[in-house]
């Protein structure tokens, strides 16, 4: 399953040249993964009470600048699952369908009470099918 959501580039997201500041792509990735979970019937507020999912690795490949007022499509899917972690993959497209940025985030699964690593819970696995290739 590939989730998709739209984001309009706001003034606060840009640098002095009205180009999206590089660090904001990680925020756009976060919007994509929260919407992925929501589209799977899981509000992040519900997930966070049951399991913590810290980012333990992030990768962004910048392909083309996004600019103020651009309407971007953030696409997100699960590209890998392990016993106690999983990887979200992302693609951000501009209105012409051109890739602006791609990347991934690796998430560990932690018990909220103990902060110990735990296996990905079955209720989450059921809603996170792996997409082999996009």
QUIVEN-V257866 format. One record per pair of residues at least 24 apart in sequence whose ideal C-beta (glycine too) atoms are under 6 Angstrom apart, sorted by the first residue. I is the first residue (numbers start at 0). J is the second residue. Records with the same first field share a line. If there is no record, write none. Layout:
BEGIN
I: J ; J
END
This chain:
BEGIN
0: 128
1: 74 ; 76
2: 34 ; 35 ; 38 ; 75
3: 72 ; 74
4: 34 ; 73
5: 70 ; 72
6: 71 ; 73
7: 70
8: 65 ; 67 ; 69
13: 67
17: 66 ; 67
18: 64 ; 66
19: 65
24: 59 ; 100
27: 73 ; 91
28: 89
31: 73 ; 75 ; 89
32: 75 ; 87
35: 75
39: 126
50: 108 ; 120
51: 109 ; 111
52: 106
53: 107
54: 104
55: 105 ; 107
56: 105
57: 104
58: 102 ; 103
59: 100 ; 102
60: 101 ; 102
61: 100
62: 98 ; 99 ; 100
63: 97 ; 99
65: 99
69: 93
70: 94
76: 130
77: 127 ; 129
80: 129
82: 118
83: 108 ; 116 ; 118
END
